[in-house]
Amino acid sequence: MPPAVLAVLLAVAAACSNAASNVIQRLTNRDEPQARTLSLRLIADLLHRPLWFGGLAAVTVSFLLQASALRFGPLALVEPLLVCELPLTFLGSAVVLHATLGRREWAAAGAMTAGLATLIIFLDPRRGMAQDAGGAVWGAGLAVGVAVVGALVVAGWRARGDARAALYGAATGIQFGVTAALMKGAVAELPQGVSAVLSAWQTYAMVASGLLALFFVQNALQSGTLVAAQPGITLLDPFVAIAWGIFAFGERASSDPVHLALAAGGGLAMACGALLLSRSPVLDTGHRARRGEERGRGRLPAAASGDRR
């Protein structure tokens, strides 16, 4: 099997596993109060819920599948395919929450699928010659990532409801993109043997970055509706990874202006589809009810409830 085909299959499998994890985690943490946002108490509570470990297992499987995909294909090919998790998450959650999908939801899923195919076909990502990004590039890229993620977390802490979920979701997406770049750096050492991977600093930075991203995921899903948090989680990851692939690992893409314009159009279609999903009321089930309960108990002011009445 050609390496690029194997990378595609592994990336799609990783997207499916991620979608399953998103649905499970949303079911387990949607009842957590807002007061536990960015608190370790949130994680402590989730540890007492057996279903949450199912979501954690799905994330672990997705992580391994993604690492395997990056072994055979470039960041700019593998990471965009993970966007498939958004429509899959949406469809899975609609089934679990017994919601009905309307024309808007199907149109959004179609736009994302078509946009993804257009982006990959016309961007035409290929492997680069660089095996490692180099110390200066790693330092500058990681510094920018920390600054942007930190700003989003601070802004999210000051926001409420779905706005907070969207900001934490954006921070999560960027953090996952950085994690993918670190994963690529660690996997590049695999030809030298497992010991080389275990001795690479990128391996341990990848684990730390991945755990931080998972912490952000829990807070994003707990803070607001899934459709508010998920677009940032899903869309920013591939775009950050594409940037790392091209500027750090020397991955190549089409230089034809027409092809690049069409690829940009595909990316725009993906973003529009995600935003259309984010306005859907389908996945509000359960979250508004929890908000109403908190407000009735005096734990959440009416202005912060996130309800748009």
C-alpha positions in Angstrom: 0.0 0.0 0.0 1.4 3.5 -0.9 2.5 5.4 2.2 0.2 8.3 1.3 -2.9 6.0 1.1 -2.0 4.4 4.4 -1.6 7.8 6.0 -5.0 8.8 4.8 -6.7 5.7 6.1 -5.0 6.0 9.5 -5.9 9.7 9.7 -9.6 9.0 9.0 -9.6 6.2 11.6 -8.1 8.7 14.1 -10.9 11.2 13.2 -13.6 8.6 13.9 -12.0 7.7 17.2 -11.8 11.4 18.1 -15.5 11.9 17.3 -16.4 9.0 19.6 -14.3 10.5 22.3 -15.9 13.9 21.9 -19.5 12.5 22.2 -18.6 10.5 25.3 -16.8 13.3 27.0 -19.6 15.7 26.3 -22.1 13.3 27.9 -19.9 13.0 31.1 -19.0 16.6 31.7 -22.1 18.6 30.6 -23.5 18.4 34.1 -20.5 20.0 35.8 -21.1 23.5 37.2 -19.3 26.6 35.7 -17.6 27.2 39.0 -15.3 24.2 38.3 -13.9 25.6 35.0 -10.1 25.4 34.9 -10.2 23.6 38.2 -8.6 20.2 39.0 -11.9 19.5 40.8 -13.4 19.0 37.4 -10.9 16.3 36.5 -11.3 14.7 40.0 -15.1 14.5 39.5 -14.7 13.0 36.0 -12.4 10.3 37.4 -15.4 9.0 39.3 -17.4 8.4 36.1 -16.7 5.1 34.4 -18.0 6.4 31.0 -15.3 9.1 31.0 -12.6 6.5 30.8 -14.2 5.3 27.6 -13.7 8.7 26.1 -10.1 8.7 27.4 -9.5 5.3 25.8 -10.9 6.6 22.5 -8.5 9.7 22.7 -5.6 7.3 23.3 -6.5 5.2 20.3 -6.8 8.4 18.2 -3.4 9.6 19.4 -1.7 6.4 18.3 -3.5 6.3 15.0 -2.5 10.0 14.4 1.2 9.2 15.2 1.1 6.3 12.8 -0.4 8.4 10.1 2.4 11.0 10.6 4.9 8.3 10.1 3.7 7.8 6.6 2.5 11.2 5.5 3.1 14.9 5.9 1.5 17.1 8.5 -0.3 19.1 5.8 -2.0 15.9 4.6 -2.8 14.1 7.9 -4.0 17.0 10.1 -6.7 18.4 7.7 -8.2 14.9 7.5 -8.8 15.0 11.2 -11.4 17.7 10.5 -13.8 14.8 9.6 -14.3 14.5 13.4 -16.5 17.6 13.5 -19.4 16.3 11.3 -18.9 12.8 12.8 -19.1 14.3 16.3 -22.2 16.3 15.3 -24.0 13.2 13.8 -23.0 11.0 16.7 -24.2 13.5 19.3 -27.4 14.0 17.5 -28.1 10.3 17.6 -27.1 10.0 21.3 -29.2 13.1 22.2 -32.1 12.0 20.1 -32.1 15.1 18.0 -33.3 15.6 14.4 -30.9 16.9 11.8 -32.4 19.5 9.5 -31.3 20.9 6.1 -28.8 23.3 7.8 -27.0 20.6 9.5 -26.7 18.4 6.4 -25.7 21.4 4.3 -23.0 22.3 6.8 -21.6 18.7 6.9 -21.6 18.7 3.1 -19.8 22.0 2.9 -17.1 20.8 5.3 -16.6 17.5 3.4 -16.4 19.3 0.0 -14.1 22.0 1.4 -11.8 19.4 3.0 -11.5 17.4 -0.3 -10.9 20.7 -2.2 -8.2 21.8 0.2 -6.3 18.6 0.1 -6.5 18.0 -3.6 -5.4 21.5 -4.6 -2.9 22.1 -1.8 -1.3 18.8 -2.8 0.8 18.4 0.3 4.0 16.3 0.0 6.8 15.3 2.3 9.6 17.7 3.1 13.3 17.1 3.3 13.7 18.4 6.8 13.7 15.7 9.5 13.8 18.2 12.3 12.7 21.8 12.6 15.9 23.1 14.2 16.3 24.7 17.6 15.6 28.3 16.6 12.4 27.4 14.7 11.2 25.2 17.6 11.8 27.9 20.1 10.1 30.6 18.0 7.1 28.4 17.1 6.5 27.2 20.6 6.8 30.7 22.1 4.2 32.0 19.7 1.9 29.0 20.5 2.2 29.6 24.2 1.5 33.3 23.9 -1.7 32.8 21.7 -3.0 30.0 23.8 -2.4 31.9 27.0 -4.3 34.9 25.6 -7.3 32.8 24.6 -7.4 31.1 28.0 -7.4 34.5 29.8 -10.1 35.8 27.5 -12.1 32.6 28.1 -11.8 33.0 31.8 -13.4 36.4 31.6 -16.2 35.3 29.3 -19.3 33.2 30.0 -21.3 30.4 28.5 -20.8 29.6 24.8 -18.3 32.5 24.4 -16.1 30.8 27.0 -16.5 27.4 25.3 -15.6 28.9 21.9 -12.4 30.6 23.3 -11.3 27.4 25.2 -12.1 25.4 22.0 -9.8 27.7 20.0 -7.0 27.3 22.6 -7.5 23.5 22.4 -7.3 23.5 18.6 -4.0 25.4 18.6 -2.6 23.3 21.4 -3.5 20.1 19.4 -1.8 21.6 16.4 1.4 22.2 18.4 1.1 18.7 19.8 1.0 17.3 16.2 4.1 19.2 15.3 5.9 17.8 18.3 4.6 14.3 17.4 6.0 14.7 13.9 9.4 15.6 15.5 9.3 12.6 17.8 8.2 10.2 15.0 11.1 11.4 12.8 13.5 9.7 15.2 11.8 6.3 14.8 14.2 5.1 12.0 17.0 5.4 14.6 15.1 3.0 16.9 12.8 3.3 19.9 15.6 4.4 22.1 16.1 7.5 19.9 12.4 8.3 20.2 12.5 8.0 24.0 15.6 10.2 24.2 14.1 13.0 22.0 12.9 16.0 23.9 10.0 16.3 21.5 8.5 13.1 22.9 8.2 14.4 26.4 7.1 17.9 25.2 4.5 16.1 23.1 3.1 14.3 26.1 2.9 17.5 28.2 1.3 19.4 25.3 -1.2 16.6 24.7 -2.2 16.5 28.4 -2.6 20.3 28.4 -4.8 20.1 25.3 -7.0 17.4 26.9 -7.4 19.6 30.0 -8.5 22.4 27.7 -11.0 20.0 26.0 -12.7 19.2 29.3 -13.1 22.8 30.1 -14.3 23.8 26.7 -17.0 21.1 26.7 -18.0 21.9 30.2 -18.3 25.6 29.6 -20.8 25.6 26.8 -22.5 23.7 24.1 -20.6 21.2 21.9 -21.2 23.2 18.8 -19.7 26.3 20.4 -16.5 24.5 21.4 -16.0 22.0 18.6 -15.3 24.3 15.6 -12.2 25.9 17.2 -11.0 22.5 18.4 -11.3 20.9 15.0 -10.5 23.7 12.6 -7.5 25.4 14.2 -5.6 22.1 14.7 -5.0 21.4 10.9 -4.2 25.0 10.0 -1.7 25.3 12.8 -0.2 21.9 11.8 -0.1 22.9 8.1 1.9 26.0 9.1 4.3 23.9 11.1 4.7 21.5 8.3 5.5 24.1 5.6 7.6 26.5 7.7 9.3 24.1 10.1 9.6 20.7 8.3 10.0 22.0 4.7 6.9 20.2 3.5 6.0 21.1 0.0 2.6 22.3 -1.4 1.4 23.4 -4.8 2.9 26.7 -6.0 0.3 27.2 -8.7 -1.7 30.4 -7.9 -4.9 28.9 -9.2 -4.5 25.8 -7.1 -3.7 27.8 -4.0 -6.7 29.9 -4.6 -8.9 26.8 -4.9 -7.3 25.3 -1.8 -8.1 28.6 0.1 -11.6 28.3 -1.1 -11.8 24.8 0.3 -10.5 26.0 3.6 -13.1 28.8 3.6 -15.9 26.3 2.9 -14.7 24.2 5.8 -14.8 27.2 8.1 -18.3 28.3 6.9 -19.6 24.8 7.4 -18.2 24.7 11.0 -19.7 28.1 11.7 -23.1 27.0 10.4 -22.9 24.0 12.7 -22.0 26.3 15.6 -25.4 28.1 15.1 -27.4 24.9 15.2 -29.7 24.3 18.1 -29.5 20.5 17.7 -26.8 19.9 20.3 -28.1 22.3 23.0 -30.0 19.4 24.5 -29.1 19.0 28.1 -26.8 22.1 28.3 -29.6 24.7 28.6 -31.4 22.5 31.1 -28.3 22.4 33.3 -27.9 26.2 32.9 -31.5 26.7 34.1 -30.9 24.5 37.1 -27.7 26.4 38.1 -29.5 29.8 37.7 -32.4 28.5 39.8 -30.1 27.5 42.6 -28.3 30.9 42.5 -25.1 29.4 41.2 -25.2 31.2 37.8 -26.5 34.7 37.1 -29.2 35.0 34.4 -26.9 37.2 32.3 -24.2 34.4 32.3 -26.5 31.6 31.5 -25.6 31.5 27.8 -29.2 31.2 26.8 -30.3 33.3 23.9 -34.0 33.9 24.5 
